[in-house]
Amino acid sequence: YLARGEYIKAIEAFQALVYNFPGSEWVDDGQYGLAESYFRSKDYVNAVFEYERIVNDFSMSPLVEKAQFKIAMCYFKQSLDAARDQKNTYQAIQAFLTFLEDYPDSPLAKEARAKYSACRAKLAEKAYKNGELYLKMGQTEAALLYFREVLDTFGDTSWIHYARYGIGCALLKQGKKDEARQAFEQVVQNGADEGLKRKA
Protein backbone atom coordinates (compact mmCIF):
# COMPACT_ATOMS: atom_id res chain seq x y z
CA TYR A 1 0.00 0.00 0.00
CA LEU A 2 2.80 2.42 0.90
CA ALA A 3 4.71 1.67 -2.30
CA ARG A 4 1.56 2.24 -4.37
CA GLY A 5 0.78 5.52 -2.68
CA GLU A 6 -2.39 4.20 -1.02
CA TYR A 7 -1.59 5.98 2.20
CA ILE A 8 -4.90 5.59 4.04
CA LYS A 9 -4.77 1.81 3.56
CA ALA A 10 -1.07 1.80 4.51
CA ILE A 11 -1.82 3.71 7.73
CA GLU A 12 -4.57 1.26 8.65
CA ALA A 13 -2.35 -1.77 7.93
CA PHE A 14 0.65 -0.43 9.88
CA GLN A 15 -1.61 0.60 12.79
CA ALA A 16 -3.00 -2.93 12.90
CA LEU A 17 0.52 -4.33 13.18
CA VAL A 18 1.71 -1.83 15.79
CA TYR A 19 -1.37 -2.01 18.02
CA ASN A 20 -2.22 -5.72 17.70
CA PHE A 21 1.29 -7.16 17.90
CA PRO A 22 3.28 -4.88 20.25
CA GLY A 23 5.78 -7.65 21.06
CA SER A 24 6.53 -8.56 17.45
CA GLU A 25 10.03 -8.30 16.03
CA TRP A 26 8.43 -6.28 13.22
CA VAL A 27 6.82 -3.64 15.43
CA ASP A 28 9.55 -1.00 14.94
CA ASP A 29 9.34 -1.54 11.16
CA GLY A 30 5.58 -1.15 11.41
CA GLN A 31 5.95 2.03 13.46
CA TYR A 32 8.37 3.46 10.90
CA GLY A 33 6.04 2.48 8.07
CA LEU A 34 3.18 4.25 9.86
CA ALA A 35 5.27 7.41 10.21
CA GLU A 36 6.34 7.17 6.55
CA SER A 37 2.73 6.83 5.44
CA TYR A 38 1.87 10.11 7.15
CA PHE A 39 5.04 11.77 5.83
CA ARG A 40 4.41 10.78 2.22
CA SER A 41 0.79 11.89 2.48
CA LYS A 42 2.13 15.29 3.69
CA ASP A 43 0.49 14.96 7.10
CA TYR A 44 3.64 16.18 8.79
CA VAL A 45 2.08 16.81 12.20
CA ASN A 46 1.09 13.16 12.63
CA ALA A 47 4.33 12.05 10.99
CA VAL A 48 6.39 13.85 13.67
CA PHE A 49 4.35 12.18 16.40
CA GLU A 50 4.88 8.71 14.91
CA TYR A 51 8.59 9.22 14.19
CA GLU A 52 9.06 10.44 17.77
CA ARG A 53 7.54 7.18 19.02
CA ILE A 54 10.34 5.31 17.26
CA VAL A 55 12.99 7.51 18.89
CA ASN A 56 11.39 7.29 22.34
CA ASP A 57 9.95 3.76 22.42
CA PHE A 58 12.37 1.82 20.22
CA SER A 59 15.68 3.45 21.12
CA MET A 60 17.67 0.34 20.16
CA SER A 61 16.12 0.07 16.70
CA PRO A 62 18.36 0.72 13.66
CA LEU A 63 15.52 2.90 12.37
CA VAL A 64 16.02 5.57 15.05
CA GLU A 65 18.63 7.39 12.94
CA LYS A 66 16.29 7.72 9.95
CA ALA A 67 13.38 8.63 12.20
CA GLN A 68 15.33 11.46 13.81
CA PHE A 69 16.29 12.80 10.39
CA LYS A 70 12.68 12.59 9.22
CA ILE A 71 11.49 14.55 12.28
CA ALA A 72 13.71 17.40 11.13
CA MET A 73 12.42 17.00 7.57
CA CYS A 74 8.82 17.24 8.78
CA TYR A 75 9.52 20.65 10.28
CA PHE A 76 11.50 21.65 7.19
CA LYS A 77 8.58 20.72 4.93
CA GLN A 78 6.25 22.88 7.05
CA SER A 79 8.59 25.88 6.99
CA LEU A 80 6.87 28.85 5.35
CA ASP A 81 8.40 31.47 3.06
CA ALA A 82 10.54 34.16 4.67
CA ALA A 83 7.74 36.73 4.90
CA ARG A 84 5.63 34.49 7.15
CA ASP A 85 5.89 32.89 10.61
CA GLN A 86 9.15 30.97 11.06
CA LYS A 87 8.24 28.73 14.03
CA ASN A 88 8.72 25.56 11.98
CA THR A 89 12.01 26.85 10.60
CA TYR A 90 13.37 27.26 14.13
CA GLN A 91 12.12 23.77 15.02
CA ALA A 92 13.75 22.34 11.89
CA ILE A 93 17.07 23.98 12.81
CA GLN A 94 16.95 22.48 16.30
CA ALA A 95 15.97 19.05 14.96
CA PHE A 96 18.75 19.04 12.35
CA LEU A 97 21.27 20.09 15.03
CA THR A 98 20.11 17.25 17.28
CA PHE A 99 20.46 14.79 14.41
CA LEU A 100 23.95 16.04 13.50
CA GLU A 101 25.09 15.88 17.12
CA ASP A 102 23.84 12.30 17.47
CA TYR A 103 24.84 11.06 14.00
CA PRO A 104 27.70 13.21 12.66
CA ASP A 105 28.93 10.43 10.36
CA SER A 106 25.51 9.39 9.05
CA PRO A 107 25.02 9.05 5.28
CA LEU A 108 22.21 11.57 5.84
CA ALA A 109 24.49 14.12 7.53
CA LYS A 110 25.38 15.96 4.31
CA GLU A 111 21.71 16.52 3.46
CA ALA A 112 20.99 17.52 7.06
CA ARG A 113 23.73 20.16 6.93
CA ALA A 114 22.40 21.51 3.63
CA LYS A 115 18.86 21.76 4.99
CA TYR A 116 20.15 23.35 8.20
CA SER A 117 21.97 25.99 6.14
CA ALA A 118 18.84 26.59 4.05
CA CYS A 119 16.84 27.23 7.21
CA ARG A 120 19.40 29.72 8.49
CA ALA A 121 19.39 31.48 5.12
CA LYS A 122 15.61 31.82 5.34
CA LEU A 123 15.82 33.42 8.79
CA ALA A 124 18.52 35.76 7.49
CA GLU A 125 16.29 36.70 4.56
CA LYS A 126 13.42 37.45 6.93
CA ALA A 127 15.59 39.73 9.07
CA TYR A 128 16.93 41.51 5.98
CA LYS A 129 13.46 42.05 4.53
CA ASN A 130 12.25 43.44 7.85
CA GLY A 131 15.11 45.90 7.68
CA GLU A 132 14.30 46.74 4.08
CA LEU A 133 10.68 47.45 5.03
CA TYR A 134 11.67 49.79 7.85
CA LEU A 135 14.12 51.52 5.52
CA LYS A 136 11.33 52.19 3.00
CA MET A 137 9.23 53.60 5.84
CA GLY A 138 12.07 55.96 6.76
CA GLN A 139 12.66 54.30 10.14
CA THR A 140 16.40 54.00 9.76
CA GLU A 141 17.25 52.98 13.35
CA ALA A 142 14.84 50.04 13.23
CA ALA A 143 16.22 49.11 9.81
CA LEU A 144 19.76 49.13 11.16
CA LEU A 145 18.77 46.79 14.00
CA TYR A 146 17.54 44.18 11.54
CA PHE A 147 20.45 44.59 9.13
CA ARG A 148 22.91 44.20 12.02
CA GLU A 149 21.03 41.13 13.21
CA VAL A 150 21.86 39.52 9.86
CA LEU A 151 25.56 40.33 10.32
CA ASP A 152 25.70 39.23 13.95
CA THR A 153 23.55 36.09 13.81
CA PHE A 154 23.64 34.90 10.21
CA GLY A 155 27.16 35.78 9.12
CA ASP A 156 27.51 32.41 7.41
CA THR A 157 24.81 33.24 4.85
CA SER A 158 24.95 35.23 1.61
CA TRP A 159 22.47 37.73 3.09
CA ILE A 160 25.30 39.51 4.88
CA HIS A 161 26.14 41.32 1.63
CA TYR A 162 22.58 42.63 1.33
CA ALA A 163 22.60 43.59 5.00
CA ARG A 164 25.80 45.59 4.55
CA TYR A 165 24.25 47.33 1.56
CA GLY A 166 21.15 48.05 3.64
CA ILE A 167 23.30 49.46 6.43
CA GLY A 168 24.98 51.75 3.89
CA CYS A 169 21.60 52.97 2.63
CA ALA A 170 20.30 53.60 6.16
CA LEU A 171 23.43 55.48 7.20
CA LEU A 172 23.28 57.55 4.02
CA LYS A 173 19.69 58.52 4.85
CA GLN A 174 20.91 59.58 8.29
CA GLY A 175 23.51 61.82 6.66
CA LYS A 176 26.43 59.70 7.92
CA LYS A 177 28.26 59.67 4.60
CA ASP A 178 31.64 58.40 5.79
CA GLU A 179 30.12 55.44 7.64
CA ALA A 180 27.83 54.72 4.69
CA ARG A 181 30.81 54.75 2.35
CA GLN A 182 32.59 52.17 4.55
CA ALA A 183 29.54 49.90 4.46
CA PHE A 184 29.31 50.15 0.66
CA GLU A 185 33.04 49.46 0.32
CA GLN A 186 32.59 46.24 2.32
CA VAL A 187 29.95 45.13 -0.17
CA VAL A 188 32.28 45.80 -3.08
CA GLN A 189 35.25 44.05 -1.48
CA ASN A 190 33.64 40.99 0.10
CA GLY A 191 32.19 38.72 -2.56
CA ALA A 192 28.71 40.12 -3.19
CA ASP A 193 27.10 39.42 -6.57
CA GLU A 194 27.94 41.79 -9.42
CA GLY A 195 24.56 43.54 -9.44
CA LEU A 196 24.82 44.43 -5.77
CA LYS A 197 28.44 45.50 -6.18
CA ARG A 198 27.44 47.92 -8.94
CA LYS A 199 24.72 49.42 -6.76
CA ALA A 200 27.17 49.76 -3.87
N, C-alpha and C positions, 0 to 999 in steps of 0.2 A: 504493500500500500504506500509506504514512504517513497520507494523508488518510482512509483507511478504518479506521485503527486496527489494521491488520494488521502489528504492529511486528516480529515475527520475520521475516516476509517482507521488510519494508522494510529491516531490518538486513542481511539477506543480499544484497539488491539493491544497497544503497549500498556494502557491502563489496566487492562484485564490481567496481563502478565505481572505487573508490578504489585497490584493489590491482591491478587488471588494466590500468588506464589512468592511471598516475601522472602522465603528461605532458599529460593532457587539460585543456582550458580549463574543463571542468566539475568538476574534481577537488575544488576547495574547496567547491563546492555539494554534492557527494557526501559530503564529510567532515562538513559541517554537517548534512546530512540524516541521516547515521549517528548523530551526537551527539543530534539531535532525537528520533530513534527510541528511543534509550535513555532520554532525558529523559521522553518522553511515556509510556513503559512503566514509569516510576518506578524505573528502574535508574540511580540518580543517581551511583553510584561509577563505572560505565563511561561515563556521560554526561560527567562531569568530565574523564576521560582523553581522550575524543574531542574535546571542546570545546578542551581545552588544545593538542591537535595543530593546530587551526586557528590559535590564537594564536601558537604556536611555529613551525609549518612554513609557514604561509601569511600571513605578517605584512603583506603588501600587499593582502590580500583585503578587500573591503568588509564581509565577514561577521565580521571580527575583533571589531568593536564588540559585535555581538549575542552572539558566543561568550563574550566576557569577562563580559557581564551574566549569561548563562546559567550560567556557572561559579559565580558568587555565588548564583544562585537554586538551584543544586543543593545547596549547603551549607545554604541557608535552608530548603529542603524537608526536609532531614535533621535540622534542629534540633529537639531534644526539648523537652518542657515544662520549666518552670523548676526543678522538683524533681529533675531528672535531669542527666546529664553534658552540659556545654555546649561540648564541643570543636567541634562543627559550627557553633555560634553564633559562636564566636570566629573560625572560618575564614570564615564568611559576612561578618562585619564587615570583616575584612581584604580580602576579595574585592570587597565593595561600595566600600570606600575606594579600592582600586586602580582600579576602573572609573570612579569619580567624578573621580579625579585625571587619568585619561587622557581621559575624555569628559565634561567638566563641562557641555557644552551639548547633550548627546545627548537625543533625545526620551525615552529611557529613564531619564534622570537623576532625574526626579521620583519615579518608582517606586523607584529604587535608594535614594534618600534616605529614603523612607518605610520600606522594608524594613530599612535600616541602623538607623533609629530604633527599629523594632520589636525588633530584636536587642538593642539597648542596654537597652530596657525589660525584656526578659526576664532579662538579667543582673542588672539592678537588683532585679527581683522575687526572684531567687534569693538575692541577698545579704540582702534584707529578711527573707525567710522563714527563712534561717539564723539571723538575729538573733532573730526571733520564737520559734524553737525553743529557743534558748539562754535566752531570757527565761522561757519556760515551765518550763525546768529549773532556774531560779533562778541561772543563771550570768550575772550582769548584766554583768560586764566583757567577756566574750566577746560578749554581745549588743550591747553598745555598739560594739565593733569593727566588727561587720557593719553596724549602722545608720549609723555614721560613714563606712563605705566607700560606702554609697549616696549620702550627701551629697557626699563628696569626688570620687567617680569618675563618678557618674551624676546629677549635678545638673540635667541637662537633661530628666530624666524625671519623671513624676508620682509616682514612688515616694518622692521626697524628703519629701513630706508624711507618708507612713506612717512613714518612717524617723525624722522628727522626733518623731512621736507615740511611736514605740518608745523613742527616747532619753528622752523624758519619763517613760515608764513605768519604764524601767530606773533612772533617777535617783531616782524616787520610792521604788522598792524599796530603794535604797541609803540612803534617809533624807535625800537632798539636795533638800529641798523647794523651795528658792528656784531652783535650777538647773532642776528639773523644771518648775516654773511657767513659766520662760522658754521652755523647749522647747514646752510646750503653747500658750503665747501665739503662738509662731511659726506653729504649725499653724492657729490661728484667724485670724491676720492675712494669711497668704500663700497664699490660693487653694485650699485643700484642699476636698474635697467636703463637703456639708452634714452628712452622717452622721459623718464624722471630726471635723469642727469641734465638733459637739455633744459627742462623747466627750471631746475635748480640753477 
